[in-house]
């Protein structure tokens, strides 16, 4: 099979590798996965998690030994860009099509979903999605259903059907908007029957179906149709009228936009977290700014999105913030007073939408807060239960902006009617999918900044928090060490849950920059762990003034500055928080050669008590973990500390671990993970009514008992 093409693509990426595809010859499922991954790699073809693909091929029936036709189709959930065999559902084609015989009509079409299970060929396959019959009732061997912005722009245009007819000369069919399901599958087949020979079908307000007899034919057909849609839109941009009615305001310079966003994000996060603690995402993408800065923003934004895939992730409509780009955000009380009515108005709008559109059996109203918030001249914030969902919501709203831009260029944009939108959002099948999702982890929705987290105790705390569901900002004074830790975390946990920033706890400017980076990455902060430190063990005669100042600058002043900056963000959010200070057994135990370090640790401990007393009214808990002798992977043992302690105790450095373990009541070696577990105990929710506490993690040192 030749896979050469003379089509020149400008708006989509042609990625087909004939040699790679030849290795899969005869394996239609492998070619389906290959084609799917190529399509999913280009976000101009479909958004993350959007659309589905399928193939039909002969296979041996395990019960009869006969050859039967089987359809492999992307299962429920997942993303075609990363699709694997395990993400496919496999069904007997004849059984799936025979469901027409017992179909009772559109009012009962949801009951057909459970019947898909009677059609399963591969018992280990993924659960079939609601789009399964849309593929099953079409006769083609390979089918692509995608949500390309360019096609949806035509599908969402006021006269999209006519444009489709004229643009493709009748070779692309049209099916009016209808919620995905069994009936829509029947309508696709009817459209094909009435228009034999067509190469695809446009779904009103929704997306595109294209196909071919081979994986390559389907791939190239899909690319050609989307390329033509995109070129048509490109040719008409700005012809009828300026884009989005022209520019109304100018964007702030990049650096000023980021400063504004960092200052505002925690305030917005506080409002959006009134029901559930949310994680934020910010973008000042040029496509966002073109929309938010336009004359048509106030007309188009309230309309909401058209494609249900966009709508499910971005909510019925965004909240356009009534703030000017130049407006000062310094007075937090005044800012909150200005924003509060805007959030109340949005929540009331959403409640009215629910009450107007709900059915007797509709699920209870969900969180009425906005997901997408637009700040003209600055950018877009999105808030959701985790970082990936917030980021993807932002990506989907950019898709929606692209659709509005294209539809307005060629005609007039039309959104999904409110009742249809509600029927999708509160669809009982969608609700069932939500109920099947895993229970959130204990730190889901929480954001943690741990100082000195590129190694040792700090890294162990960061790992524990990420594993329990938190988003974490890694930081260190050493860029190389920080880069290594970031790469390690991203490989282990993914890119959405971790970010990094340089932070020197003795330099207030880097502290402020670090918290700005945290606000931009995740929307704010909930947990601050003051862990960064050094240790110097010398007698008073040998202890220099410079060493004394360095100890107090890093341990005491550093804890003060980081806590001060973290408190300011937590107060902006007004949803409480935690400060945990990693102090030491030495804060209460007097030992030899320890005047500088021990007294600095005592200052840290008492500052913790003072802050606990001061911040209780803000629901900010301040607690202390007192480690001792954490030798493994700890920076504290560098710089002569181990030698100093060994000298003080009259032993060798090699004997220190055993010496420390033997002097404890439990005879235990203390590891970084033990300190991480103690920190987790304070923030896990089990101790959320405690503040000003000290938790010793030292194996049991009687002299360190608090009396």
C-alpha positions in Angstrom: 0.0 0.0 0.0 1.5 3.3 -1.0 1.2 6.1 1.5 2.5 9.0 -0.5 0.4 12.1 -0.5 0.6 15.2 -2.7 -1.4 17.3 -0.2 0.5 20.1 1.3 -0.6 20.6 4.9 -0.2 24.0 6.6 -2.7 23.7 9.4 -2.2 20.1 10.6 0.9 17.9 11.0 1.4 14.9 8.6 3.3 12.4 10.8 2.7 9.1 9.1 5.9 7.0 8.8 5.5 4.5 6.0 8.4 2.3 7.3 7.0 2.2 10.8 3.5 1.4 9.6 4.8 -1.4 7.3 6.1 -3.2 10.4 2.5 -3.4 11.6 1.1 -4.7 8.2 -1.8 -7.1 8.8 -2.3 -6.0 12.4 -5.2 -3.6 12.1 -5.4 -3.0 15.9 -1.7 -2.0 15.9 -2.3 0.3 13.0 -5.4 1.8 14.8 -3.2 2.6 17.9 -0.5 4.0 15.7 -3.0 6.2 13.8 -4.6 7.3 17.0 -1.3 8.3 18.6 -0.4 10.4 15.6 -3.8 12.1 15.6 -3.6 12.8 19.3 -0.1 14.2 19.0 -1.5 17.3 17.2 -3.8 19.3 19.4 -5.1 21.1 16.3 -6.7 17.8 15.4 -8.3 17.1 18.7 -7.9 18.2 22.3 -6.6 16.1 25.2 -8.9 13.2 26.0 -11.2 14.3 23.1 -12.6 12.1 20.4 -12.2 8.4 19.7 -11.0 6.1 17.0 -11.9 2.6 15.9 -11.2 -0.2 13.5 -13.1 -3.3 12.4 -11.3 -6.6 11.6 -11.8 -10.3 11.5 -10.9 -12.3 14.6 -11.5 -15.9 15.9 -14.5 -16.4 18.1 -13.1 -18.2 21.2 -16.3 -20.1 21.7 -17.0 -21.3 18.2 -13.7 -21.0 16.4 -15.4 -19.2 13.6 -14.1 -15.9 12.1 -16.2 -13.0 13.3 -16.0 -9.2 12.7 -14.8 -7.4 15.8 -14.7 -3.6 16.4 -11.9 -2.2 18.5 -12.7 1.3 19.7 -11.2 3.7 22.3 -12.8 2.8 25.6 -14.3 5.2 28.2 -11.9 7.8 29.3 -8.3 8.0 28.1 -6.6 10.0 25.4 -5.9 8.9 21.8 -2.5 10.5 21.9 -1.3 8.0 24.6 -3.7 5.2 23.7 -2.6 1.6 24.1 -4.3 -1.8 23.5 -5.4 -1.8 27.1 -7.4 1.4 26.5 -9.5 -0.2 23.7 -12.9 -1.9 24.0 -13.4 -4.8 21.7 -17.0 -5.8 20.7 -18.7 -8.2 18.3 -20.0 -6.1 15.5 -23.1 -8.2 14.7 -24.2 -8.2 18.4 -23.7 -4.5 18.7 -25.8 -3.8 15.6 -28.5 -6.3 16.7 -29.2 -4.0 19.7 -31.3 -2.0 17.2 -33.9 -4.7 17.6 -34.5 -4.0 21.2 -34.0 -0.2 21.2 -37.1 1.5 22.8 -36.4 5.1 21.6 -34.5 8.1 22.5 -36.1 8.6 25.9 -34.7 5.2 27.0 -31.4 5.3 25.1 -29.2 5.4 28.2 -30.3 1.8 29.1 -28.5 0.7 26.0 -25.1 1.4 27.6 -25.3 -1.6 29.9 -26.3 -3.8 27.0 -22.9 -3.0 25.4 -21.5 -5.5 27.9 -23.4 -8.3 26.1 -21.4 -7.5 23.0 -17.9 -7.7 24.5 -15.5 -9.8 22.6 -12.4 -9.3 24.7 -13.3 -9.8 28.3 -10.2 -7.8 29.4 -11.0 -4.8 27.3 -11.8 -1.3 28.5 -15.4 -0.4 29.3 -17.1 0.8 26.0 -17.8 4.5 25.8 -21.1 6.3 25.0 -19.7 6.8 21.5 -19.4 3.1 20.7 -22.6 2.9 18.5 -21.5 5.9 16.5 -18.6 3.8 15.2 -20.5 0.5 15.2 -23.3 1.5 12.9 -21.0 2.9 10.2 -19.6 0.2 7.9 -16.1 1.5 7.4 -13.1 -0.4 8.6 -11.3 2.6 10.2 -13.1 5.6 11.7 -11.9 8.8 13.4 -14.2 11.0 15.5 -12.3 14.1 16.5 -12.9 17.6 17.9 -10.7 19.9 15.8 -11.2 23.6 16.4 -11.4 24.3 12.7 -14.2 21.8 12.1 -16.1 22.8 15.3 -16.0 26.4 14.2 -18.0 25.5 11.2 -20.2 23.1 13.2 -21.0 25.9 15.7 -21.6 28.6 13.1 -25.1 29.8 12.6 -25.2 28.6 9.0 -22.7 25.7 9.5 -24.8 23.2 7.5 -24.8 25.4 4.4 -21.1 26.2 4.8 -20.3 22.5 5.0 -22.3 21.7 1.9 -20.7 24.5 -0.1 -17.1 23.9 1.2 -17.1 20.2 0.5 -19.5 20.0 -2.4 -21.8 17.6 -0.7 -19.0 15.1 0.2 -19.4 15.8 4.0 -22.8 15.0 5.5 -24.4 16.9 8.4 -26.2 15.7 11.5 -27.8 18.3 13.7 -26.8 18.6 17.4 -27.8 15.7 19.6 -26.4 14.4 22.8 -24.0 11.5 22.1 -25.6 8.1 22.4 -27.3 5.2 20.7 -29.7 7.4 18.7 -26.9 9.6 17.3 -25.3 6.4 16.0 -28.5 5.6 14.2 -28.6 9.1 12.8 -25.1 8.8 11.4 -26.0 5.6 9.6 -29.1 7.3 8.2 -27.0 10.3 7.0 -24.7 7.8 5.2 -27.7 6.0 3.7 -29.1 9.2 2.4 -25.7 10.5 1.1 -23.8 7.4 -0.3 -20.2 8.1 -1.1 -19.6 10.9 1.4 -16.2 11.0 3.1 -17.3 12.2 6.5 -20.1 13.7 8.6 -20.1 17.0 10.5 -21.9 16.9 13.9 -23.6 20.2 14.6 -21.9 22.1 17.5 -19.9 18.9 18.2 -17.2 17.6 16.0 -16.3 15.5 13.0 -16.5 11.9 11.7 -14.2 10.7 9.0 -13.2 7.3 7.8 -11.4 5.0 5.3 -11.0 1.3 4.4 -7.4 1.3 5.8 -5.7 3.0 8.7 -3.8 5.3 6.3 -6.8 6.1 4.2 -8.7 7.2 7.3 -5.7 9.2 8.6 -5.2 11.1 5.3 -8.9 11.7 4.9 -9.1 13.1 8.4 -6.1 15.4 7.8 -7.4 16.6 4.4 -10.9 17.5 5.8 -9.5 19.4 8.8 -6.9 21.1 6.6 -9.7 22.4 4.3 -11.8 23.6 7.2 -8.8 25.4 8.7 -7.8 27.0 5.4 -11.3 28.2 4.8 -11.4 29.9 8.2 -7.9 31.4 7.7 -9.0 32.8 4.4 -11.9 34.6 6.0 -10.3 35.8 9.3 -10.7 39.6 9.4 -12.6 39.9 6.1 -16.0 40.4 7.5 -15.0 42.4 10.5 -12.0 42.8 12.8 -11.2 39.7 14.9 -13.6 39.6 17.9 -14.8 43.1 17.0 -11.3 44.7 17.3 -9.1 45.5 20.2 -10.7 47.2 23.2 -7.7 47.3 25.6 -4.0 46.6 25.5 -2.2 43.8 27.4 0.2 44.7 30.2 3.9 43.8 29.4 4.7 40.2 30.1 6.5 40.7 33.4 3.7 42.9 34.7 1.1 40.3 33.7 2.9 37.7 35.7 3.2 39.9 38.7 -0.5 40.7 38.6 -1.4 37.1 38.1 0.7 36.0 41.0 -0.8 38.6 43.3 -4.4 37.8 42.3 -4.3 34.0 42.1 -4.4 33.3 45.8 -7.4 35.6 46.2 -9.2 33.9 43.3 -8.3 30.5 44.7 -9.9 31.4 48.0 -13.2 32.3 46.4 -13.1 29.3 44.1 -12.4 27.0 47.1 -15.5 28.0 49.1 -16.8 24.4 48.7 -13.8 22.3 47.8 -10.1 23.2 47.9 -9.0 23.9 44.3 -5.7 23.9 42.4 -5.1 26.7 39.9 -3.5 27.2 36.5 -2.6 30.5 34.8 -1.9 31.3 31.1 -1.3 34.5 29.3 -1.4 32.8 25.9 -1.7 35.3 23.0 -5.0 33.6 21.9 -6.4 34.2 25.4 -5.3 37.9 25.4 -6.7 38.5 21.9 -10.1 37.3 23.2 -10.1 39.0 26.6 -8.9 42.3 25.2 -11.6 42.4 22.5 -14.8 44.4 22.0 -16.8 41.2 21.7 -15.7 39.7 25.0 -18.8 40.7 26.8 -21.0 39.4 24.1 -19.3 36.0 23.5 -18.0 34.9 26.9 -21.5 34.5 28.5 -22.6 32.3 25.6 -20.4 29.5 26.8 -19.0 26.7 24.6 -20.5 24.5 21.9 -18.6 21.2 21.9 -19.7 19.1 24.9 -16.1 18.0 25.4 -15.1 21.6 25.9 -18.2 22.4 28.1 -17.8 19.5 30.5 -14.4 20.8 31.5 -15.0 24.6 31.5 -18.5 24.9 32.9 -21.4 26.7 31.5 -19.5 30.0 31.0 -16.5 31.8 32.4 -16.4 34.6 35.0 -15.0 37.7 33.4 -13.4 39.7 36.2 -14.4 43.3 36.5 -10.8 44.5 37.0 -8.7 46.7 34.8 -5.1 45.7 33.9 -3.7 48.8 35.6 -5.7 48.4 38.8 -3.7 48.1 42.0 -4.1 44.8 43.8 -2.2 45.8 46.9 -5.2 46.5 49.1 -6.3 42.9 49.6 -9.4 43.8 51.7 -10.6 46.3 49.0 -9.9 43.7 46.3 -11.9 41.0 48.0 -14.8 43.5 48.6 -14.8 44.2 44.9 -14.6 40.5 43.8 -17.1 39.1 46.3 -20.2 40.4 44.5 -18.9 39.1 41.2 -18.5 35.6 42.6 -21.9 35.7 44.3 -23.5 36.8 41.0 -21.8 33.9 39.2 -22.9 31.4 41.8 -26.4 32.7 41.6 -26.4 32.4 37.8 -25.2 28.8 38.0 -27.8 28.0 40.7 -30.6 29.5 38.5 -29.3 27.5 35.5 -29.5 24.3 37.6 -32.9 25.0 39.0 -34.3 26.0 35.6 -33.0 23.0 33.7 -33.0 20.2 36.2 -35.0 17.0 35.8 -36.8 15.1 38.6 -33.9 12.6 38.7 -31.0 15.0 38.2 -28.0 14.7 40.5 -27.7 17.3 43.2 -26.2 20.6 42.2 -22.4 20.6 42.1 -19.9 23.3 43.0 -21.4 26.6 41.8 -18.0 28.4 41.5 -16.5 29.2 38.1 -13.8 27.1 36.6 -12.5 29.7 34.0 -11.8 33.2 35.1 -10.7 35.8 32.5 -8.7 38.9 33.5 -8.6 41.3 30.5 -5.1 42.5 29.7 -3.6 39.9 32.0 -4.7 36.3 31.1 -6.8 33.3 32.2 -7.1 31.4 35.5 -8.6 28.0 35.7 -9.4 26.2 39.0 -10.2 22.5 39.5 -9.7 19.6 41.9 -6.2 18.9 40.7 -3.5 20.5 38.6 -4.0 18.3 35.5 -7.8 19.0 35.4 -7.1 22.8 35.9 -4.5 22.8 33.1 -6.7 20.8 30.7 -9.7 23.1 31.5 -7.5 26.0 30.3 -6.5 24.2 27.2 -10.1 23.4 26.4 -11.2 27.0 26.9 -8.5 28.0 24.4 -10.1 25.5 22.0 -13.4 27.3 22.7 -11.8 30.6 21.9 -10.5 29.2 18.6 -13.9 27.9 17.8 -15.5 31.3 18.5 -12.9 33.1 16.4 -13.4 30.8 13.5 -17.2 30.8 13.6 -17.3 34.6 13.9 -15.0 34.9 10.9 -17.2 32.9 8.6 -20.7 33.4 10.1 -21.9 33.9 13.6 -21.0 31.8 16.7 -23.8 29.8 18.3 -23.3 28.0 21.6 -24.9 24.9 23.0 -28.5 25.7 24.3 -28.6 25.9 28.1 -30.9 22.9 28.4 -28.7 20.8 26.2 -25.7 21.9 28.1 -27.4 20.9 31.4 -28.4 17.5 30.0 -24.7 16.8 29.3 -23.3 18.2 32.5 -25.9 16.4 34.7 -26.3 13.3 32.5 -26.8 10.3 34.8 -24.2 8.4 32.8 -21.7 11.2 33.5 -22.6 11.2 37.1 -22.1 7.5 37.3 -18.6 8.0 35.8 -17.8 10.6 38.5 -19.0 8.3 41.2 -16.6 5.6 39.9 -13.6 7.8 40.2 -11.1 7.0 43.0 -11.6 8.7 46.3 -9.3 11.8 46.5 -6.1 11.3 48.5 -5.7 13.0 51.8 -3.7 15.9 50.5 -5.6 16.4 47.2 -6.1 20.0 46.5 -3.2 21.0 48.8 -0.1 23.0 47.7 3.2 22.7 49.7 6.4 24.6 49.6 9.2 22.9 51.5 12.4 24.8 51.8 15.6 22.9 51.0 13.6 20.2 49.2 16.2 19.1 46.6 17.7 16.6 49.0 17.7 15.0 52.4 14.8 15.6 54.7 13.2 18.2 52.5 13.1 15.8 49.5 11.6 13.1 51.6 8.9 15.4 52.8 8.2 16.5 49.3 7.9 12.9 48.1 5.5 12.0 50.9 3.3 14.9 50.2 3.2 14.3 46.5 2.4 10.6 47.1 -0.5 11.7 49.3 -1.9 13.9 46.6 -0.4 17.3 47.1 1.2 19.7 44.5 4.8 20.6 45.6 7.2 23.4 44.8 10.7 22.1 45.0 13.4 24.7 45.9 17.0 24.9 46.8 19.9 27.4 46.7 21.8 25.1 44.3 20.4 25.1 40.7 22.1 21.9 39.6 20.8 20.0 42.7 17.3 21.5 42.1 17.3 20.5 38.4 18.2 16.9 39.4 15.4 16.7 41.9 12.9 18.2 39.5 13.7 15.6 36.8 13.5 12.8 39.4 10.0 14.0 40.6 8.7 14.6 37.1 9.7 11.1 36.0 8.2 9.5 39.1 5.0 11.6 39.5 4.4 13.5 36.2 4.8 17.2 35.4 1.5 18.5 36.7 2.2 17.9 40.4 5.6 19.5 40.8 7.3 22.7 40.0 10.6 24.2 41.1 12.2 27.6 42.0 15.5 28.8 43.4 15.1 30.0 47.0 17.7 31.4 49.4 16.0 31.7 52.8 18.3 34.6 53.7 17.3 36.7 50.6 13.8 38.1 50.9 13.7 38.9 47.1 14.1 35.2 46.2 11.5 34.2 48.9 9.0 36.6 47.3 9.9 35.3 43.8 9.5 31.7 45.0 6.0 32.3 46.4 5.1 34.2 43.2 6.2 31.1 41.3 4.1 28.9 43.5 1.0 31.1 43.0 1.5 31.1 39.2 2.1 27.3 39.1 -0.7 26.2 41.4 -2.7 29.2 42.6 -1.4 29.7 46.1 0.0 27.7 49.0 -1.5 25.6 51.9 1.6 24.1 53.6 4.9 25.8 54.3 7.7 23.6 55.7 10.7 25.4 57.0 13.3 22.8 56.5 16.4 24.5 55.0 19.3 24.6 57.4 22.9 24.2 58.2 24.8 23.0 61.3 27.9 24.1 62.9 29.3 22.3 65.9 32.1 24.2 67.7 33.1 25.3 71.1 32.4 28.9 72.1 36.1 29.6 71.8 36.3 28.3 68.3 33.0 29.6 67.1 33.4 32.6 64.8 31.0 35.6 64.6 30.5 34.9 60.9 29.4 31.3 61.7 27.1 32.6 64.4 25.5 35.1 62.0 25.2 32.4 59.3 23.4 30.1 61.6 20.9 32.7 62.8 20.4 34.1 59.2 19.5 30.7 57.8 17.7 29.1 60.7 16.0 31.9 62.5 15.7 34.8 60.0 15.0 32.3 57.2 12.2 30.7 59.1 10.8 34.2 59.9 11.0 35.5 56.3 9.5 32.3 54.7 6.7 32.1 57.3 5.9 35.8 56.8 5.6 35.4 53.0 3.6 32.2 53.3 1.2 33.7 55.8 0.5 36.6 53.5 -0.6 34.2 50.8 -2.6 32.0 53.2 -4.4 35.1 54.4 -5.3 36.1 50.9 -6.8 32.7 50.4 -8.6 32.8 53.7 -8.9 29.0 53.8 -6.4 28.3 56.5 -3.1 26.4 56.2 -0.2 24.8 57.9 3.3 25.9 58.8 5.6 23.1 60.0 9.1 24.0 61.3 11.8 21.4 61.2 13.6 22.3 64.4 15.8 19.8 66.5 16.2 17.9 69.7 18.9 20.5 70.3 16.3 23.2 70.9 15.7 21.7 74.3 18.7 19.6 75.1 22.0 21.3 76.2 25.1 19.6 74.8 28.7 20.4 74.4 30.1 22.5 71.5 26.6 23.6 70.4 26.0 27.2 71.6 25.3 28.7 68.1 23.3 25.8 66.6 21.4 24.9 69.7 20.4 28.5 70.6 19.3 29.1 67.0 17.1 26.0 67.1 15.6 27.2 70.4 14.8 30.5 68.8 13.1 28.6 65.9 11.0 26.6 68.4 9.8 29.6 70.4 9.0 31.5 67.2 6.8 28.6 66.3 4.9 29.0 69.5 4.6 32.7 69.0 3.2 32.3 65.4 0.8 29.6 66.5 -0.6 32.0 69.0 -0.8 34.8 66.4 -2.2 32.9 63.4 -4.8 30.7 65.1 -7.5 33.2 64.1 -6.6 32.7 60.5 -7.0 28.9 60.9 -3.2 28.7 60.2 -1.7 25.9 62.3 2.0 26.1 63.3 3.6 23.0 64.6 7.1 21.7 65.1 8.9 18.4 64.3 12.1 17.8 66.3 14.4 15.3 64.6 17.7 14.1 65.8 20.6 12.4 64.1 19.1 12.1 60.6 22.3 11.0 58.9 21.1 9.3 55.7 21.2 11.7 52.7 21.2 14.7 54.9 23.1 17.9 53.9 23.4 18.7 57.6 26.3 16.3 58.0 28.4 18.2 55.5 30.7 21.0 56.4 32.3 19.5 59.4 29.2 18.9 61.6 29.8 15.1 61.8 33.4 15.7 62.7 32.4 18.2 65.3 29.9 16.0 67.0 32.2 13.0 66.9 34.9 15.0 68.5 32.4 16.2 71.2 31.5 12.6 72.0 35.0 11.3 71.8 34.3 8.8 69.0 35.0 8.5 65.2 32.7 9.7 62.5 32.1 6.1 61.4 30.8 5.3 64.9 28.2 8.2 64.9 25.1 6.3 63.5 25.5 3.5 66.0 26.2 5.9 68.8 23.1 7.9 68.1 20.9 4.8 67.8 22.2 3.3 71.0 21.5 6.4 73.1 17.8 6.4 72.2 15.1 4.6 74.1 14.0 2.7 71.0 17.5 2.0 69.7 16.5 3.2 66.3 18.3 4.9 63.4 16.3 8.0 62.2 15.7 8.3 58.5 14.5 11.3 56.4 11.3 9.3 55.7 10.6 9.3 59.4 10.6 13.1 59.5 8.4 13.1 56.4 5.8 10.9 58.1 5.8 13.2 61.1 5.1 16.2 58.9 2.3 14.3 57.1 0.7 13.5 60.5 0.3 17.2 61.1 -1.3 18.0 57.7 -3.2 14.8 56.9 -6.4 16.0 58.6 -6.2 13.9 61.6 -4.6 16.6 63.7 -6.3 19.6 62.1 -7.5 20.9 65.4 -4.0 21.1 66.9 -1.5 23.9 66.8 1.6 24.9 68.7 2.6 21.2 69.1 6.0 19.6 69.1 6.5 16.1 67.7 9.8 14.4 68.6 11.2 12.0 66.0 14.5 11.1 67.7 14.1 7.4 68.6 13.3 8.5 72.2 15.7 10.9 73.9 14.6 11.4 77.5 16.3 14.7 77.9 14.3 16.0 74.9 10.9 15.2 76.5 8.7 18.3 76.8 7.6 18.9 80.4 
